[in-house]
Amino acid sequence: MEFNGTFELDDVAIEEVWLALSDPVMIKHALPGCQFLTKLEGEDVDFDALQEAAADADEDPPTLPEGDPEDVAERAFQEGDRYAALVEIGVGSIKPSFETIVTIDRRDFPEMDASGEGSASNSSFEMNSGMVLSETDDGGVKLEWWAETDVFGKLAQMGQRMLNPVANRVINRFFKQIENELSEVGDESEGLADRIRGLI
């Protein structure tokens, strides 16, 4: 399955959008059904231990605009980093929790590409995705994104007619949440873009 689209944000600087979309904490908050998104330090992945650690953890650190840009930049995605995520998505009468590994393949302002794979009990998927940011004529930011996904197992048997609306619902909720988060950045952005510019 192939998906793509554009998304525009008003009254926010491209540097602010870049850092926000590079923040695993903000991505976790925005992604429907995401229970954790954790940077991996080694090859072995124990999802049960990661889920337990996420349940025991204190609340997430603040994102922009409350969060310090230097703290956000410190934890931001980096090219080559791998992340484990547990994402629960309802499809028809089933609600699988996908154990997912995501790799940041390329991160070069203002473009980023990622790939990933995930599996649930009777289903799995593989995906490649990317985004490009550009400034609009009226002082906002345009985000162009794309994703290619292959689905296998029980979910694949449901067919594209069932899967496409679910994928679109997840994508729309994700970008709506990003828009909500970044509208607050725009409200408090005086000097923020300049601070971020020195970090990217």
matplotlib code that plots the C-alpha trace (Angstrom):
import matplotlib.pyplot as plt

x = [0.0, 1.2, 0.2, 1.3, 0.1, 0.9, 0.2, 0.5, 1.1, 0.6, 2.6, 5.5, 9.1, 10.5, 13.2, 10.5, 8.6, 11.8, 12.8, 9.3, 9.0, 12.5, 11.3, 10.4, 8.3, 6.1, 5.9, 4.8, 2.1, 0.8, 0.7, -2.6, -2.2, 1.5, 2.4, 6.1, 8.8, 12.2, 15.7, 17.6, 21.2, 21.9, 20.7, 18.5, 15.0, 12.9, 9.4, 8.0, 10.8, 10.4, 6.6, 7.2, 9.8, 7.4, 4.6, 6.9, 8.4, 7.5, 5.6, 7.3, 9.6, 8.0, 7.9, 8.1, 7.2, 7.5, 10.5, 14.0, 15.1, 18.5, 16.9, 14.7, 17.6, 19.6, 17.0, 16.1, 16.2, 19.6, 20.5, 21.1, 19.3, 16.8, 13.7, 11.3, 7.6, 4.5, 1.5, -2.1, -4.3, -7.9, -8.8, -12.4, -13.0, -9.3, -6.9, -3.4, -0.4, 2.5, 6.0, 7.8, 11.4, 11.9, 15.3, 16.1, 17.7, 18.4, 18.1, 19.3, 17.5, 14.8, 14.4, 14.1, 13.5, 12.7, 12.0, 10.4, 8.8, 6.3, 4.6, 1.6, 0.4, -0.9, 0.1, 3.2, 4.1, 7.1, 7.3, 9.4, 8.5, 9.9, 9.1, 10.3, 9.7, 9.6, 8.6, 5.4, 4.9, 2.8, 5.3, 4.2, 5.6, 4.5, 5.2, 5.2, 5.2, 5.0, 4.8, 5.0, 3.7, 3.4, 1.1, 1.2, -0.8, -4.3, -4.5, -3.5, -6.4, -8.8, -7.7, -7.0, -10.6, -10.6, -7.0, -7.0, -9.6, -7.8, -4.5, -6.0, -7.7, -4.3, -2.5, -5.2, -5.2, -1.4, -1.2, -4.1, -2.3, 1.0, -1.0, -2.4, 1.1, 2.7, 0.0, 1.2, 4.8, 3.6, 2.0, 5.2, 7.8, 9.5, 13.2, 12.6, 13.5, 16.8, 17.6, 16.8, 18.7, 21.9, 21.1, 20.4]
y = [0.0, 3.5, 6.7, 10.3, 13.7, 17.3, 19.0, 22.7, 24.5, 28.2, 30.7, 28.3, 28.2, 25.3, 24.8, 24.3, 21.8, 19.9, 19.6, 18.7, 15.9, 14.7, 14.3, 10.6, 11.9, 14.0, 11.2, 8.8, 11.2, 11.9, 8.3, 6.6, 3.4, 3.9, 2.6, 3.3, 4.5, 3.7, 4.1, 0.8, 0.5, -3.0, -5.7, -7.6, -6.4, -7.6, -6.1, -7.4, -5.7, -2.5, -2.5, -3.1, -0.3, 2.1, 1.3, 1.9, 5.1, 8.6, 10.8, 11.8, 14.8, 18.0, 18.6, 21.9, 24.6, 23.8, 21.6, 23.1, 22.9, 21.6, 18.7, 18.0, 18.1, 15.8, 13.0, 13.7, 11.1, 10.6, 8.9, 5.2, 5.1, 2.2, 2.5, -0.1, 0.8, -1.1, 0.2, -1.1, -0.6, -1.6, -3.2, -4.4, -6.8, -7.3, -5.0, -6.3, -4.9, -4.6, -5.0, -2.6, -1.7, 1.6, 2.8, 6.4, 5.8, 9.5, 12.7, 15.7, 19.0, 19.4, 15.8, 12.6, 8.9, 5.9, 2.3, -0.3, -3.6, -4.9, -8.1, -9.2, -12.8, -13.5, -10.4, -8.4, -5.3, -3.7, 0.0, 2.8, 6.4, 9.9, 13.6, 16.9, 20.3, 23.6, 27.2, 28.6, 32.1, 33.1, 32.2, 28.7, 25.3, 22.6, 19.0, 16.5, 12.9, 9.4, 5.9, 2.4, -0.5, -4.2, -6.2, -9.9, -12.6, -12.2, -8.4, -8.9, -11.2, -8.4, -6.6, -3.0, -1.9, -2.6, -1.5, 1.8, 3.5, 2.3, 3.6, 7.0, 7.3, 6.7, 9.2, 11.9, 11.5, 11.7, 14.9, 16.5, 15.9, 17.2, 20.3, 20.8, 20.4, 22.8, 25.4, 25.9, 26.3, 29.0, 30.8, 30.9, 30.9, 34.3, 33.5, 29.8, 29.3, 31.1, 28.8, 25.7, 26.9, 26.6, 23.0, 21.5]
z = [0.0, -0.8, 1.0, 0.6, 1.3, 2.3, 5.6, 6.3, 9.6, 10.1, 12.3, 13.1, 11.9, 9.9, 12.6, 15.3, 13.1, 12.4, 16.0, 17.1, 14.4, 15.5, 19.1, 20.0, 22.9, 20.7, 18.1, 20.8, 22.0, 18.5, 17.2, 18.1, 20.1, 20.8, 24.3, 24.1, 21.7, 23.1, 21.7, 21.4, 22.5, 21.3, 18.9, 21.3, 21.9, 24.9, 24.3, 27.6, 29.6, 27.6, 28.2, 31.9, 32.1, 30.2, 32.7, 35.7, 34.2, 35.5, 33.1, 29.8, 29.7, 28.3, 24.5, 22.8, 23.7, 27.4, 26.9, 26.6, 23.0, 24.1, 25.9, 23.0, 20.6, 22.9, 22.6, 19.0, 16.3, 14.8, 11.5, 12.1, 15.5, 16.1, 18.1, 19.6, 19.7, 20.8, 18.8, 19.2, 16.2, 15.8, 12.5, 12.2, 15.1, 16.0, 17.8, 17.4, 19.3, 16.9, 18.3, 16.0, 15.2, 13.4, 11.9, 11.1, 7.7, 6.8, 8.8, 7.0, 7.6, 6.2, 5.1, 7.1, 6.0, 8.2, 7.7, 10.0, 10.6, 13.1, 14.1, 16.1, 16.7, 13.2, 11.2, 10.3, 8.2, 6.7, 5.8, 4.4, 4.9, 4.5, 4.9, 3.5, 5.1, 3.2, 4.1, 2.7, 1.3, 4.3, 7.0, 7.7, 7.0, 4.4, 5.3, 2.4, 3.4, 1.9, 3.1, 1.5, 3.5, 3.0, 5.3, 5.8, 7.6, 9.0, 8.3, 4.7, 4.3, 5.1, 1.9, 1.1, 1.2, 5.0, 5.7, 3.8, 6.0, 9.2, 7.9, 6.9, 10.3, 12.1, 9.7, 10.2, 14.0, 14.0, 12.0, 14.0, 17.2, 15.7, 14.6, 18.2, 19.7, 17.2, 17.5, 21.1, 19.7, 17.4, 20.2, 22.2, 19.5, 20.0, 19.9, 19.9, 16.2, 16.7, 19.7, 17.7, 14.6, 16.6, 17.5, 14.0]

ax = plt.figure().add_subplot(projection="3d")
ax.plot(x, y, z, "-o")
ax.set_aspect("equal")
plt.show()
